[in-house]
Structure formats: structure tokens, C-alpha cells
Amino acid sequence: MKNTLNTLINQFKREEKAYLDLKQKEIEDPSIGENRRNFLKKTALGGFSLAGFMGYSLEDTLAQSTINVQRASAPSQLMITDMRYVLTNVMGGTAIIRIDTNQGIYGLGEVRDAGDVRYALMLKSRILGRNPCNVEKIFKIIKQFGGPARQAGGVCAVEMALWDLCGKAYNVPAWQLLGGRYRDQIRLYADTPEATSPEEQKRLIDFRVREQGYTWLKMDVSIGELKGKKDTVVNGKFWQNENGNLAQWGDQRNMMSYANTMHPFTQIQITEKGLEHLQSVVEDVRNMVGYEIPISTDHYGHFDLNNNIRLAKALEKYRLAWFEDMVPWQYTEQWKTITNSIETPTTTGEDIYLLKDFKPLIEQRAVDIVHPDLASSGGLLETKRIGDYAEEFGVAMAMHQAGTPISFMANVHCAAATQNFLALEHHSVDLPWWENLVKTVGGFKMIEKGFATVPLTAPGLGIELNEEEIKQHLHPSDKSFFAPTKEWNELRSHDRTYS
């Protein structure tokens, strides 16, 4: 071990000298600006404390000894050296990835909530040795391995981490790399789950509006509310699970379940009695918050466009902000029919991957608002492109988000850089430890009075992990913490998609 440490120390000394020589050369370069020159002069290499690494393997020693090194980067010399992950307990298992480099800076990304981290790990062999600042080039290499919804999680996680790295390398916020910002604060809408009673619903809403200061809410208007109420649903019992529920998130292995049957194919209908009850649910919430606060809706159930139109018309007098995901996003013509039939705005998109599949909805104005989830839509730059394209057709953009502070802040930077943005979802309002998973660079408050702060000077995404807090909220299925992932290093396929 002593020989290994001596080797490492000598290696680090050589790297430090080479890096300092490179930095000095850049300082003396007459073509660089004065601000960059002053920044280079002020930065110094962090020291290594090797005494704590006696029990580590060589690979772990290298990873641990460079993880907290903060130094001015030489962006053209950056190279990806590793990818590791930790599985948090957010949303039933949300993975954060870390992409390391040869210069001691790293980038953070996130696989979409409840998505498999292996979607990201399979990309490791395809990005090792590449310069992370070539974001679009790497994205074009890996985007073929993404797909709708959580299948896109790996590609989007890598893209997030690359922008974080690139921002750190050039010492600018991610929004600056996207073309600049339109706003300094990002309006949030607070997801509000279904409650077991009107009293519980009032408690949840009061917490969001009066205590937290949110100015936009979202609620479910689900046929789950009609459980046990006679003559409110037609053909519902056939689709119930063993607990008597119409469970929208059922057994993924049972492809014939209610959860896995697209809306047009269930032949479930809501009766007039059922519509009256759902009206009363929305009316109660509207009376609690008044008409100044927008209320969006979601998770109605799996029934066809005709019943969606009936439901929307029954709720029109409450002036809801939007109806979300009424039918699957793939059915552009059905969306167009619904949008043209109702007064309330319509939206979909949280499961759409890449701009190309948003285009039919936008070009045909089949929805009033596009609603990408940045952890599925392709990452920061692709989501900005989606928003910009929608703007050309007079379509607004809201953003779906249900993950950790990593994807949250990626959304904040994208929303800051996109003009037609409306509001960003915050899905973890009721988790008191959620914000503590990270530390903001410079100490800015991440969320205040229902708005997210756009970091004006913090580089990259503007956050670092609070490792001790994350260790307290690991998912029970995987208690590892950024463990080595050597088994994903080797590229074993020829990925070209044409002959």
C-alpha cells in the first residue's frame, strides 16, 4: 500500500505541474480576456489528504482523492473518466449519477423517477474518454438509446451531467450556456395528492398556499374518487384489481391489466351521478383557494375521449388551468378533437422523447400547452428546443418534474432560458428532507414562496450533493453509494443505425 501511495503522490505531483504549466501558459496568452486571466490567477489546486484512504482500492483512492478538488478547468483538456450512481428513496427509487473527469470536477444527472439506473450505466462505455463539454456531440452519440417515458432516463441523466460539468469547466451557470435567461425566478406548481377526506384535502392545500406560498396548484380528479359509490361508473368492476381499485400504476408484468390498457380500449364510462360527484370534489378545492390561484388537473382514469370531453365540460365553470394526459400522447387526432371540443386548455408530453414526437401535437395545435419532463424529453437543450418550437406556433410550455433536486435544478435552468414557459411542477412538497439532499453553491435558497431561484453566478446546475443527507435516504433495494461500476466500462457492440 505504501508503494501505491508513493506512486499516487508522484502521479499527482506530475499532474499538478502539467496543469499549472498549462494554466500559466493560458495566463500569459495575450488573446484571453482580463476577467478570465484574473480568475485563473486566483484559483489554486486543492491538496490531497491521503491518510484517510488506507483501506481503499487503487480505483477508490483515485476517485475519493479527486472528488472534492475544485480548480479552474482547462476545458479543452477535460476527459470523462468514470460514471457512478446512488439510488435515492425519492419517488420510490430515483437514481443520481455522477460523471467524473481527469481534472477533478464532476457533473450530476438524474435518471427519471422510478426509472432503471441501468439505462444510464449502459451508456458509460460510450462516453468514457470523451470531452464532456462537447455536449451536443455526445448527445447525438447516445440519443438512439433513449425512448418514451422512463426509457429516456439514461440519456437525459447523462445530458444533465454534461451541462453541469460544462458550466463548472467554464465557470458559468447552465442557463448561460443555453443562450441566457428570461427570468430570475421560476414559478412552481405544487402537486397535491388525493386526500381521504375534505378535512385532509384542506390541510394539504393550506400547507401549500398559506405556509409555503405556492401560487399554482395541481390536483387529481380521478375516478378513484368514485370507488364504492353506486352507479357512478360503467364497466369499472371488470377492471378492478384484487383490492377493488382501478389502479393506474399496476403490475407492469400484467400487460392486460387496467394500468397497462390504453384509454380507448377499456370501455369505462362515467355516469351523470359520477360526474356530479367529481364536480363536488373540484368545487370544494376551488372554494378553498378561490379563483386567483390556477388549479391544474391530472390522473382522471383510463377512459375514452368522449368521456373525457363530458368530464371537461362538467368542470368548465371552475376555470381549471389545464386537463393533462386525458388520452395517450400518441393519439394526436384524438387530442385535436378534445382540444377543439372544450374550453379548458389541454396539455400532454411528460412521456415524449425528443422534439420530433412533439412536432405533430404542436404543428396541428392538438394541445394548448406542451408539458415535457426534462428527464424524459432529452435533457436541457432538447427541452429548450421543444419550448422554442412550440412558441413559434403560439403554444405555451409547462414542465413536469417529480424527481430529486438534481433534475429540479436542471429544469430551473431550462425554464429560465425559455420564453414561453408557464410553471414547473414540484412533486415533493411534503418531504421535509427533500431540499436537504443538496447544498446550493453560494448558499442561495432553492425554493422561496412558491418560486425557485435561478442561480445567477453559481456554475453548472449550481448545487452540490449533501452526502450525509443522501445516505439517510437511500432506497432499500440498493444501499451502495457511488460504488465502482467497472463492469460497464467495456463497449461490446457496433452502434451505427445504418448500413
Buried (B, 14 or more C-beta within 10 A) or exposed (E): EEEBBEEBEEEBEEBBEEBEEEBEEBBEEEEEEEEBBEBBEEBEBEEBEBEEBEEBEEEBBBBBBBBEBEBBBBBEBBEBBBBBBBBBBBBEBBBBBBBBBBBBBBBBBBBBBBBBBBBBBBBBBBBBEBBBBBBEEBBEBBBEBBBBBBBBBBBBBBBBBBBBBBBBBBBBBBBBBBEEBBBEBBBBBBBBBBBEEEEEBBEBBEBBBEEBBBBBBBBBBBBBBBBEEEEBBBEBEEBBBEEEEBBBEBEEEEEEBBBBBEBBEBEBBBBEEBBEBBBEBBEEBBEBBEEEBBBBBBBBBBBBBEBBBBBBBBBEEBEBBBBBBBBBBBBBEBBBBBBEBBEBBBBBBBBBBBBEBBBBBBBBBBBBBBBBBBBBBBBBBBBBBBBBBBBEEEBBBBBBBBBBBBBBBBBBBBBBBBEBBBBBBBBBBEBEBBBBBBBBBEEBEBBEEBBBBBBBEBBBBBBBBBEEBBEEBBBEEBEEEBEBBEEBEEEEEEEEEEE
